[in-house]
């Protein structure tokens, strides 16, 4: 609603002058924050073209019907469950990401899911260090709760009722971030702003480097930084997250030091585990056919294709010649 329409409604007594001032103040606050003005449920439905009879589907207990689940193999073994939104919900979540979430900047230490920043940027600060320590956050996206996301939208300036509606669209029926939504990575970066601030302050105190790529947290410096491990675990726990203590890695200079798939001992190089994964996938797809191999590993073909291409592009960032070879081999596969 434009200012002229608001004023006219106030003048004609449709709304009180006090309500007019409150609405105008609300609108100006959102505009100052650089996010779209959204007034109420009716406005949300209009923006996202959600019919009244669909409200329960998008904002109620039926939200699980908007997702489908499948599994992909983890690099460390086992399976990861992906909860992917239907095309319609995916489009809405992407709008929220592009128009609202990305209007705010995460911590400079959060290197994942940011335009123009890559895993290479995440690994660079840790090259040539005496000790590299890796921490892994357990069940990362599902650990980001409804309350945290709601607080984020309120901080952006939205009224509580509107913040609730936006939060419901961005969470699943269990009221946590779904792994598969285009909005989830950007939301998680903003929600973890306080954690990044606390951990980066700790790193500065002891003169070591810190970075975070999604659920992968890295510190590096001289050998004495080993002493911070219990404190890092405590800070992460205080912020409501859980460290997978079985995956804490202390990597010294006389060992292979890895940060998010890149070796960092003396220079950046792609980890052998990553090249092995794509080479094995290409080999089996050529030998048995793509469909047969996908059926064998019980994986969604479309998503796994994107996963493999993602690995190839990742390798190309560090080793362009090798990455181009993998891309050509993927292009030559029969994906039909």
N, C-alpha and C positions, 0 to 999 in steps of 0.2 A: 504494500500500500504506500503510495507516494505521500509526501508531506502535505501537498495541497488537498488530497482526499481526506487525510487525517484531520486537517484543520477544518475542512468543510463539515465532517462528521461531528466534530466538537462544537462548531458554531450552531449546527442544527439541533444539538442536544442528543444526538445518537449515542455519543460517548461523553463522559464528563471531561472538563478541562484538565482535571488531575490525571485521568486515564490517558488523555491525549499527550500530556507531558511525559508520562511514564513510557508510552509506546515510542515517542520520538526519541527519548533518551536511550531506550533499548536499541532502536534502529541505528542511532549514531555510534553506539558502542561497538556494534558488530561491524559497521563500516570502517571505523577506526582500526579494528583488528584485521581488516582485509578479508572477512569471510561473508558468505551470502546471508542476507537477512531472511530469517524464517520465523514466522509469528506463532504458529499453532499447528495442531493436528491437521486441520483442513488445508493449511498451506503446504505442509509436508506431503500430504496426499496429492496435491496439485503438482508439486515439483516432480515427484517420482511417478505420477500417473497411477496411483494406487486407488482402486475403487473402495467405497465404504465397506462393502461386503468382504473385502480382502484384508481388512485391518487385523483380524486375528491371525492371519497367515504371516503377515510381516511384523506385527508388533506383539503377538501373543504366544501361546504355548505350542502353536502349530509350526513354529519356525523350522523344525527339523525337516519338514516337507520341501523346503527350499534348497536343501543340500543333498549331495550324494557322496558316499564314502568309497574310497579305494586305498590300497596300500602301495607303497614304493619301497624298494630296499634301502636301508641305511648304509652309509659308507662303513660304519663300524660294525655292521652285521644286524640282523633282525629286520623288522618292518616298521615303517612310519605311516601312520594313518593320515590321509589327506581328506579334509571335509570341504569339498568344492561347492560353491554356490551355483545355482542354476543361472542361465545366461541373463535373465532379467534382474535378479538380485546382484549378480556380478557387475552389471552396468551401473546400478545404483551405488554399490559400494565403491566402485571406481570414481564416480562423481564426487562422493564424500571425500575420498582420498585427494583427488585433484583440486577440488574447490575449497575444501575446509582444512583437512589435516596438513597438507603440504604448504599451507600458508604460514605455518609455524616451523621453526628450525629446531632439530634435535641437538643434542650435545655434539661438539666438534669431535668427540672421541667415539661417537657412534658412526661406524663406517659402512654398515650394511644398509641396503635398500635406499640409497641416496643417489640422485642423478649426478653423474660426473665423478662419483667416488666408487672405488672397487675394492676387491679383496687385496689387490696390490697395495693400495693406500693403507689398508689395515695392517699389512705385514711389514711395510717399510720401516716403521720406528723400531722394529725388533731385530734388525740385521746386525750381526757381529757382536752380540752381547754374551757375557759369561753365562748367564742363566735366563732361560725363557720358561715362564710358568703359564700353563693353560688351565682355565676353569670352564666347565660346561654347566649351563643352567638346565635343570631337569624340567621336562614338559613345559617348554618355554611359552608358546602361545596360550595353551590352556591355563597357565599360571596368571595371565593378565585378566583380571576380574572385571565384572560389570561395574562395580563401584569405582574402580580406577578410571575406566573409560568415561563414565558419567561425569566424574570430577574434571576430566580433561575438557569435555564439551562445555561445562559450566565455566571453567576458566577462560575459554575462548569467548565467552560473553552470552551464551545462549541461556534462555529461561530454562528452569528446571524441567518443565513438561516437554519442551522441545529437545532438551539434552537427553531425556529418557528415550524419546522416539529414535533419535540418531544412534544411541547406544544399542537399542534393540536391533536395529538394522545391521549393526556391525558385529553383533554377537550371535552365537548359536542358541539352541534351546536350553543348553546348560549354562547360559549366561557367561561364557568365556569367549576369547578370540578364537575363531575357527582357523585352522591351518589350511589355507587354500583361498581365503578371501584376499582380493587385491588391496584391501585397506589394512589388513592385519599387520604387515611389516611396519608401515609408517606409524600406525597407532602405537605399536610396541616401542618404537624408538622414542616417542614423546613421553609415554608412560614411564619409561626407564630413565628419564632425564635426571631425577634425583639420585638414582643409583650411580649413574655415570659421574655425577658431580662428586659424590662421596668417594668413589674409587679413584677418580683422577686426582682428587685432593690428597689422598693417601699416597699415590704415586709421586706427586710433587714433593711431599714431605721427605721421602727417602730417596729422591733423585733417580727415579726409574721411569720407564715408559709404560703407558697404559693405552689400550684400545679395546673396543668391543664390536664384534660383527655378529648381530643377532644374539644368539645364546652362547657365543664363543668369546670368552673374556681372556685377555692376555696381558701379562706384566713381563717386563724384561729389564735386566740391569746387571749389577755385579752379583756375586754368589750370596752376599749377605741378605738379598731380598727374600730368600727362602723363609725367613722369619715372619713374613707378612701373611702366610697362608691361613693360619687360624683367624686372623683379623678380617681378611677378605671374606671368608666363609661367614663370619659373624655379621658383617655389613650386609651381605646378600640376604641372609636369613632375616635380619631386621627389616629389610625392605619387602619381605613377603615372598621371597623366591628361594629355591632349593638348589644347592650345588650337588651335582652328581659326583660324589667324592671318589667313585671308582675311576673317573675320567680325569682327575687332576694329574697333570703331567709336569714334572720338573726336568727340563732338558738343558744339559750342560754343553759347553762349546765342543767337548770331545765326543758328543753324540750328535745324531741328526736332530736338528731343531726345526720344528714345523709350526707354522701359524696359518690357520685356515687353509690347509692344503698346499702351502708354499714352504719350501725350506729356506731358512734365513741365516744359516751359519756364517757365510761370507758374502753371499749375494742371493737374489731371489731366483728360485727355481721351482718348477712344478713337482709336487710330491709324486713318488712312484706309485703310491696307492691310487691316485687319481688317473694317471695314464693307464695303469693296469685295468681299472674299471671300464674305461671307454674302449680299450683295445679288446677286452673280453666280450663286451656287449656287441661290438661290430663283428667280431669273429663268429659268435653264436648266431647272430642275425643273418649273416651270410651263409652259414652252414645249414641252419634249420629253417630259415625264413623268419621274418619279423613277427608275424602272427603267432607262429608256433613257439618262438622264444618268449614272447610276452605272456602267452598262456602258461608256459612252463614256470615262469617266475611270478605268475599271478599279478600282473601289473597292467594298469590302464595304458593302452598303446599311445594315445595322444599325449598324455602327461609324460610318459617315459621318453618319448621322442623329444619333447621340450627339455627334459632333464639332460639327455645326452648332448643336445645342441648347446645347452648351457655350459656343459663341461668343456666342449670344444672351443667355444668363444672365450671361456675362462683361460684355457691353455694358450690361446692366441694372444691374450694380453701380455703374457710373460714370454712366450716363445712363438712368435708369429708364424714361422715356417712350419713348425710341428702342428700348430693349431689349424692351419690351412689344409694340411694333409688329412687331419681327422674330419674336418668339415666336408671335404670332397668325398671321403669314404662314407659319411652319413648321407650325403646327397645321392650317392650311388645305390643306397639300399632301396628295396621295394617296400615302401611304407603302406601300400594299398591293402 
